Amino acid sequence: MKTSIKTILIAISIFFSVSSAFAQVWSAAKANAWYKSKAWLVGANYIPAYAINQLEFWQEDTFNEKEIDKELALAESIGMNSMRVYLHHALWLQDKQGFKNRINTYLNIATKHHIITLFVLFDDCWNDTYKTGPQPQPKPGIHNSGWLKDPGNRIQNNPKLMDTLEAYTKDILKTFSKDKRILFWDLYNEPGQFDQHNKSLPLLENVFNWARQVKPSQPVTSGVYDDNEKAITNFQIRNSDVITYHSYDDAKTHQRRIDSLRTASGNRPLLCTEYIARKRQSTFENILPMLKNQKIAAYNWGLVDGKTQTKYAWDEPLKDGSEPKLWFHDIFKKDGTPYKKEETDLIKNLTKEK
């Protein structure tokens, strides 16, 4: 069968496009030099206590500079120097410039408290249904009852949404591509979660490609979270400039993940972007000193107890809304006092030590 010259040229174009994307992945040497220039990074996955989800965090009617300032001051008071923060494309669709202005405002507040931020663009966790405007009240005693996927299963039902997501990604990255207040871009949180599995691969592949086209000065990544998601995990490791990962396990299991990722990534920098599940023995006492000893960045889930209700465990709802015997996530109570003073003392001491 004869192959047309046009077909050959298309194949060559695709080959070089893919090769170019892979070629733009930072070398391990560049990634390690970047990481060596940073202090030990310690922080939390941050959403203000007033917000049930990403939309209530960022929308003009609910965005609350005073509360953000107060809560980031708490983080600074225990030595935290970084935050992981989620965005959502629906916010960009609702009000592109206003959303970017509020991101800038948040970054100014964070910088005031000597905190550098990493932003998350997409997410496969929790609720598929979302719309801008007033958000629902929390369901009593339920962990993350109002947290939103982005884009969720809408991408399967409306493939043209991919064009919107491309425009959103490129606009946000271009706007902040040289911003020194941003540590790096976490392009996609836990792709494949909530039974999406490899349905999430097209968006995962696309968002890395879009980011490579923009060429931000900051590194890009997507966090490894489940070894059973083999295709997704392999893609994340091969395409991330620095390796981020999640572990809600005890210290021994957590260390095994560290060891396996060091080997798989060729000793790229490691940053733990989610940990702490007290009832699973993922605690500050067990995990944080271990991460410090290996200069692995540490971002626990949750700062101040609020509408996300992540003090409740994933699998143990308390539908009467009563106080759990042991908090699952979070560090501070609503009034700003520590849930456990020994924890905040430990964080403060570890971040103070050189």
BELTAGI-V809640 format. One record per residue. RES is the residue in one letter. SS is DSSP state (helix for helix, strand for strand, loop for the rest). PHI is phi in whole degrees, -180 to 180 (* if undefined). OMEGA is omega in radians with two decimals (* if undefined). Layout:
# BELTAGI-V809640
res->RES ss->SS phi->PHI omega->OMEGA
res->RES ss->SS phi->PHI omega->OMEGA
This chain:
# BELTAGI-V809640
res->M ss->loop phi->* omega->-3.13
res->K ss->loop phi->-79 omega->3.07
res->T ss->loop phi->-104 omega->-3.09
res->S ss->loop phi->-71 omega->3.09
res->I ss->helix phi->-59 omega->3.14
res->K ss->helix phi->-60 omega->3.14
res->T ss->helix phi->-62 omega->3.14
res->I ss->helix phi->-62 omega->-3.13
res->L ss->helix phi->-64 omega->3.10
res->I ss->helix phi->-63 omega->-3.14
res->A ss->helix phi->-62 omega->3.13
res->I ss->helix phi->-63 omega->3.13
res->S ss->helix phi->-61 omega->3.12
res->I ss->helix phi->-63 omega->-3.12
res->F ss->helix phi->-59 omega->-3.09
res->F ss->helix phi->-72 omega->3.07
res->S ss->helix phi->-65 omega->3.12
res->V ss->helix phi->-65 omega->-3.13
res->S ss->helix phi->-61 omega->3.14
res->S ss->helix phi->-62 omega->3.14
res->A ss->helix phi->-62 omega->3.13
res->F ss->helix phi->-66 omega->-3.10
res->A ss->helix phi->-64 omega->-3.11
res->Q ss->loop phi->-81 omega->3.06
res->V ss->loop phi->-62 omega->-3.13
res->W ss->loop phi->-58 omega->3.01
res->S ss->loop phi->-68 omega->3.09
res->A ss->helix phi->-59 omega->3.14
res->A ss->helix phi->-64 omega->3.12
res->K ss->helix phi->-65 omega->3.14
res->A ss->helix phi->-62 omega->-3.13
res->N ss->helix phi->-70 omega->3.08
res->A ss->helix phi->-65 omega->3.08
res->W ss->helix phi->-59 omega->-3.06
res->Y ss->helix phi->-70 omega->-3.14
res->K ss->helix phi->-62 omega->-3.12
res->S ss->loop phi->-77 omega->-3.09
res->K ss->loop phi->-99 omega->2.93
res->A ss->loop phi->-67 omega->3.03
res->W ss->loop phi->-62 omega->-3.05
res->L ss->loop phi->-92 omega->3.13
res->V ss->strand phi->-134 omega->-3.14
res->G ss->strand phi->-169 omega->-3.09
res->A ss->strand phi->-137 omega->2.89
res->N ss->strand phi->-79 omega->-2.91
res->Y ss->loop phi->-107 omega->2.86
res->I ss->loop phi->-139 omega->-3.10
res->P ss->loop phi->-60 omega->-3.13
res->A ss->loop phi->-60 omega->-3.10
res->Y ss->loop phi->-76 omega->-2.97
res->A ss->loop phi->-110 omega->3.06
res->I ss->loop phi->-83 omega->-3.09
res->N ss->loop phi->-160 omega->-3.09
res->Q ss->helix phi->-62 omega->-3.10
res->L ss->helix phi->-68 omega->-3.14
res->E ss->helix phi->-68 omega->3.04
res->F ss->helix phi->-59 omega->-2.83
res->W ss->helix phi->-103 omega->-3.06
res->Q ss->loop phi->-64 omega->-3.04
res->E ss->loop phi->-55 omega->-3.05
res->D ss->loop phi->-69 omega->-3.06
res->T ss->loop phi->-119 omega->-3.14
res->F ss->loop phi->-59 omega->-2.97
res->N ss->loop phi->-126 omega->-3.08
res->E ss->helix phi->-61 omega->-3.09
res->K ss->helix phi->-64 omega->3.14
res->E ss->helix phi->-69 omega->3.10
res->I ss->helix phi->-61 omega->3.13
res->D ss->helix phi->-60 omega->-3.12
res->K ss->helix phi->-64 omega->-3.08
res->E ss->helix phi->-75 omega->3.09
res->L ss->helix phi->-70 omega->3.02
res->A ss->helix phi->-64 omega->3.06
res->L ss->helix phi->-61 omega->3.12
res->A ss->helix phi->-61 omega->3.13
res->E ss->helix phi->-60 omega->-3.07
res->S ss->helix phi->-65 omega->3.10
res->I ss->loop phi->-108 omega->3.02
res->G ss->loop phi->91 omega->3.12
res->M ss->loop phi->-70 omega->-3.06
res->N ss->loop phi->-130 omega->-3.12
res->S ss->strand phi->-156 omega->3.08
res->M ss->strand phi->-137 omega->3.01
res->R ss->strand phi->-104 omega->-2.95
res->V ss->strand phi->-132 omega->-3.10
res->Y ss->strand phi->-93 omega->2.98
res->L ss->loop phi->-106 omega->3.08
res->H ss->loop phi->-158 omega->-3.06
res->H ss->helix phi->-65 omega->3.14
res->A ss->helix phi->-63 omega->3.09
res->L ss->helix phi->-67 omega->3.12
res->W ss->helix phi->-67 omega->3.11
res->L ss->helix phi->-65 omega->-3.10
res->Q ss->helix phi->-70 omega->-2.98
res->D ss->loop phi->-164 omega->-2.99
res->K ss->helix phi->-57 omega->-3.06
res->Q ss->helix phi->-70 omega->3.11
res->G ss->helix phi->-61 omega->3.11
res->F ss->helix phi->-61 omega->-3.13
res->K ss->helix phi->-66 omega->3.07
res->N ss->helix phi->-64 omega->-3.14
res->R ss->helix phi->-71 omega->3.02
res->I ss->helix phi->-60 omega->3.12
res->N ss->helix phi->-63 omega->3.10
res->T ss->helix phi->-62 omega->3.10
res->Y ss->helix phi->-58 omega->-3.11
res->L ss->helix phi->-63 omega->3.08
res->N ss->helix phi->-65 omega->3.11
res->I ss->helix phi->-65 omega->-3.14
res->A ss->helix phi->-60 omega->-3.14
res->T ss->helix phi->-63 omega->3.07
res->K ss->helix phi->-55 omega->-3.12
res->H ss->loop phi->-100 omega->3.09
res->H ss->loop phi->59 omega->-3.11
res->I ss->loop phi->-117 omega->3.06
res->I ss->strand phi->-100 omega->-2.95
res->T ss->strand phi->-118 omega->2.90
res->L ss->strand phi->-116 omega->-3.08
res->F ss->strand phi->-104 omega->3.07
res->V ss->strand phi->-107 omega->-3.11
res->L ss->strand phi->-90 omega->-3.06
res->F ss->strand phi->-122 omega->-3.02
res->D ss->strand phi->-158 omega->3.12
res->D ss->loop phi->-104 omega->-3.02
res->C ss->loop phi->-103 omega->2.98
res->W ss->loop phi->79 omega->-2.82
res->N ss->strand phi->-94 omega->3.13
res->D ss->loop phi->-79 omega->-3.01
res->T ss->loop phi->-90 omega->3.13
res->Y ss->loop phi->-153 omega->2.99
res->K ss->loop phi->-155 omega->3.13
res->T ss->loop phi->-72 omega->-3.07
res->G ss->loop phi->105 omega->-3.14
res->P ss->loop phi->-57 omega->-3.11
res->Q ss->loop phi->-102 omega->-3.10
res->P ss->loop phi->-68 omega->3.02
res->Q ss->loop phi->-77 omega->3.12
res->P ss->loop phi->-61 omega->3.00
res->K ss->loop phi->-83 omega->-3.01
res->P ss->loop phi->-52 omega->2.98
res->G ss->loop phi->72 omega->-3.07
res->I ss->loop phi->-114 omega->3.12
res->H ss->loop phi->-63 omega->3.03
res->N ss->loop phi->49 omega->-3.07
res->S ss->loop phi->-66 omega->-3.10
res->G ss->loop phi->-120 omega->-3.13
res->W ss->loop phi->-68 omega->-2.98
res->L ss->strand phi->-117 omega->2.93
res->K ss->loop phi->-70 omega->3.04
res->D ss->strand phi->-151 omega->0.04
res->P ss->loop phi->-90 omega->-3.07
res->G ss->loop phi->70 omega->-3.04
res->N ss->loop phi->-74 omega->3.06
res->R ss->helix phi->-60 omega->-3.09
res->I ss->helix phi->-70 omega->3.06
res->Q ss->helix phi->-76 omega->-3.10
res->N ss->helix phi->-82 omega->-3.09
res->N ss->loop phi->-142 omega->-3.09
res->P ss->loop phi->-57 omega->3.14
res->K ss->loop phi->-67 omega->3.08
res->L ss->helix phi->-58 omega->-3.13
res->M ss->helix phi->-57 omega->3.13
res->D ss->helix phi->-65 omega->3.10
res->T ss->helix phi->-64 omega->-3.12
res->L ss->helix phi->-65 omega->3.08
res->E ss->helix phi->-65 omega->-3.13
res->A ss->helix phi->-63 omega->3.11
res->Y ss->helix phi->-60 omega->-3.11
res->T ss->helix phi->-58 omega->-3.08
res->K ss->helix phi->-66 omega->3.14
res->D ss->helix phi->-66 omega->-3.14
res->I ss->helix phi->-63 omega->-3.11
res->L ss->helix phi->-66 omega->3.12
res->K ss->helix phi->-65 omega->-3.10
res->T ss->helix phi->-61 omega->-3.04
res->F ss->loop phi->-116 omega->-2.98
res->S ss->loop phi->-66 omega->-3.13
res->K ss->loop phi->-119 omega->-3.04
res->D ss->loop phi->-81 omega->-3.09
res->K ss->loop phi->-75 omega->3.07
res->R ss->loop phi->-79 omega->-3.14
res->I ss->strand phi->-106 omega->-3.09
res->L ss->strand phi->-77 omega->3.07
res->F ss->strand phi->-164 omega->-3.12
res->W ss->strand phi->-110 omega->3.03
res->D ss->strand phi->-96 omega->-2.89
res->L ss->strand phi->-71 omega->-3.03
res->Y ss->strand phi->-156 omega->3.12
res->N ss->strand phi->-84 omega->3.04
res->E ss->loop phi->45 omega->3.08
res->P ss->loop phi->-60 omega->-3.12
res->G ss->loop phi->100 omega->3.14
res->Q ss->loop phi->-64 omega->3.10
res->F ss->loop phi->52 omega->3.04
res->D ss->loop phi->66 omega->3.05
res->Q ss->loop phi->-81 omega->3.12
res->H ss->helix phi->48 omega->-3.02
res->N ss->helix phi->-74 omega->3.00
res->K ss->helix phi->-61 omega->-3.11
res->S ss->helix phi->-86 omega->-3.09
res->L ss->helix phi->-60 omega->-3.13
res->P ss->helix phi->-57 omega->3.12
res->L ss->helix phi->-69 omega->3.10
res->L ss->helix phi->-58 omega->3.14
res->E ss->helix phi->-64 omega->-3.11
res->N ss->helix phi->-66 omega->-3.06
res->V ss->helix phi->-66 omega->3.05
res->F ss->helix phi->-67 omega->3.13
res->N ss->helix phi->-64 omega->3.10
res->W ss->helix phi->-61 omega->3.14
res->A ss->helix phi->-63 omega->3.14
res->R ss->helix phi->-66 omega->3.10
res->Q ss->helix phi->-69 omega->3.12
res->V ss->helix phi->-73 omega->-3.13
res->K ss->loop phi->60 omega->3.09
res->P ss->loop phi->-65 omega->3.12
res->S ss->loop phi->-71 omega->3.13
res->Q ss->loop phi->-85 omega->3.06
res->P ss->strand phi->-68 omega->3.08
res->V ss->strand phi->-122 omega->-3.06
res->T ss->strand phi->-160 omega->2.92
res->S ss->loop phi->-148 omega->-2.93
res->G ss->loop phi->-78 omega->3.05
res->V ss->strand phi->-71 omega->-3.09
res->Y ss->loop phi->-139 omega->-3.05
res->D ss->loop phi->-149 omega->-3.11
res->D ss->loop phi->-64 omega->3.13
res->N ss->loop phi->-74 omega->3.08
res->E ss->loop phi->-86 omega->-2.93
res->K ss->helix phi->-63 omega->-3.10
res->A ss->helix phi->-64 omega->-3.14
res->I ss->helix phi->-66 omega->-3.13
res->T ss->helix phi->-61 omega->3.13
res->N ss->helix phi->-61 omega->3.13
res->F ss->helix phi->-64 omega->-3.13
res->Q ss->helix phi->-58 omega->-3.10
res->I ss->helix phi->-66 omega->-3.09
res->R ss->helix phi->-70 omega->-2.98
res->N ss->helix phi->-109 omega->-3.14
res->S ss->loop phi->-84 omega->3.08
res->D ss->loop phi->-69 omega->3.03
res->V ss->loop phi->-124 omega->-3.03
res->I ss->strand phi->-97 omega->3.03
res->T ss->strand phi->-108 omega->-3.08
res->Y ss->strand phi->-156 omega->3.10
res->H ss->strand phi->-121 omega->3.03
res->S ss->loop phi->-152 omega->3.06
res->Y ss->loop phi->-108 omega->-3.06
res->D ss->loop phi->-108 omega->3.09
res->D ss->loop phi->-67 omega->-3.00
res->A ss->helix phi->-62 omega->-3.10
res->K ss->helix phi->-65 omega->3.13
res->T ss->helix phi->-67 omega->3.11
res->H ss->helix phi->-61 omega->-3.14
res->Q ss->helix phi->-64 omega->3.09
res->R ss->helix phi->-62 omega->3.10
res->R ss->helix phi->-65 omega->3.10
res->I ss->helix phi->-57 omega->-3.08
res->D ss->helix phi->-62 omega->-3.11
res->S ss->helix phi->-68 omega->3.14
res->L ss->helix phi->-72 omega->3.06
res->R ss->helix phi->-59 omega->-3.13
res->T ss->helix phi->-66 omega->-3.06
res->A ss->helix phi->-65 omega->-3.05
res->S ss->helix phi->-95 omega->-3.07
res->G ss->loop phi->71 omega->3.07
res->N ss->loop phi->63 omega->2.97
res->R ss->loop phi->-74 omega->3.07
res->P ss->loop phi->-59 omega->3.10
res->L ss->strand phi->-114 omega->3.11
res->L ss->strand phi->-135 omega->3.13
res->C ss->strand phi->-88 omega->-3.04
res->T ss->strand phi->-95 omega->2.97
res->E ss->strand phi->-152 omega->2.98
res->Y ss->strand phi->-161 omega->-3.09
res->I ss->loop phi->88 omega->2.96
res->A ss->strand phi->-147 omega->-2.89
res->R ss->helix phi->-55 omega->-3.08
res->K ss->helix phi->-74 omega->3.11
res->R ss->helix phi->-101 omega->-3.13
res->Q ss->loop phi->67 omega->2.94
res->S ss->strand phi->-98 omega->-3.03
res->T ss->loop phi->-124 omega->3.07
res->F ss->helix phi->-60 omega->-3.11
res->E ss->helix phi->-63 omega->-3.09
res->N ss->helix phi->-81 omega->-2.92
res->I ss->helix phi->-103 omega->-2.97
res->L ss->helix phi->-62 omega->3.09
res->P ss->helix phi->-62 omega->3.12
res->M ss->helix phi->-63 omega->3.13
res->L ss->helix phi->-69 omega->3.11
res->K ss->helix phi->-63 omega->-3.12
res->N ss->helix phi->-58 omega->-3.12
res->Q ss->loop phi->-109 omega->-3.06
res->K ss->loop phi->45 omega->3.03
res->I ss->loop phi->-104 omega->3.13
res->A ss->strand phi->-58 omega->-3.01
res->A ss->strand phi->-134 omega->3.11
res->Y ss->strand phi->-123 omega->3.08
res->N ss->strand phi->-76 omega->3.08
res->W ss->strand phi->-86 omega->2.95
res->G ss->loop phi->93 omega->3.10
res->L ss->loop phi->-114 omega->-3.11
res->V ss->strand phi->-115 omega->3.08
res->D ss->loop phi->-57 omega->-3.10
res->G ss->loop phi->-156 omega->-3.01
res->K ss->loop phi->-66 omega->3.11
res->T ss->loop phi->-71 omega->3.07
res->Q ss->loop phi->57 omega->-3.12
res->T ss->loop phi->-84 omega->2.93
res->K ss->loop phi->-73 omega->3.04
res->Y ss->loop phi->-85 omega->3.14
res->A ss->loop phi->-74 omega->3.10
res->W ss->loop phi->-52 omega->-2.94
res->D ss->loop phi->-106 omega->-3.14
res->E ss->loop phi->-135 omega->3.11
res->P ss->loop phi->-67 omega->3.03
res->L ss->loop phi->-119 omega->-2.94
res->K ss->loop phi->-68 omega->3.01
res->D ss->loop phi->-86 omega->3.10
res->G ss->loop phi->73 omega->-3.13
res->S ss->loop phi->-74 omega->-3.11
res->E ss->loop phi->-71 omega->3.09
res->P ss->loop phi->-68 omega->3.13
res->K ss->loop phi->-62 omega->3.11
res->L ss->loop phi->-133 omega->3.09
res->W ss->loop phi->-65 omega->3.12
res->F ss->loop phi->-83 omega->3.08
res->H ss->loop phi->-120 omega->3.01
res->D ss->loop phi->78 omega->-3.05
res->I ss->loop phi->-118 omega->-3.04
res->F ss->strand phi->-113 omega->3.00
res->K ss->loop phi->-75 omega->-3.10
res->K ss->loop phi->-58 omega->-3.11
res->D ss->loop phi->-85 omega->3.09
res->G ss->loop phi->91 omega->3.07
res->T ss->loop phi->-83 omega->-3.12
res->P ss->strand phi->-67 omega->2.98
res->Y ss->loop phi->-63 omega->3.06
res->K ss->loop phi->-135 omega->-3.10
res->K ss->helix phi->-62 omega->3.13
res->E ss->helix phi->-64 omega->3.09
res->E ss->helix phi->-72 omega->-3.13
res->T ss->helix phi->-66 omega->3.05
res->D ss->helix phi->-63 omega->3.12
res->L ss->helix phi->-62 omega->-3.14
res->I ss->helix phi->-59 omega->-3.13
res->K ss->helix phi->-61 omega->-3.12
res->N ss->helix phi->-68 omega->-3.12
res->L ss->helix phi->-70 omega->3.13
res->T ss->helix phi->-76 omega->3.12
res->K ss->helix phi->-79 omega->-3.09
res->E ss->loop phi->-70 omega->3.08
res->K ss->loop phi->-89 omega->*
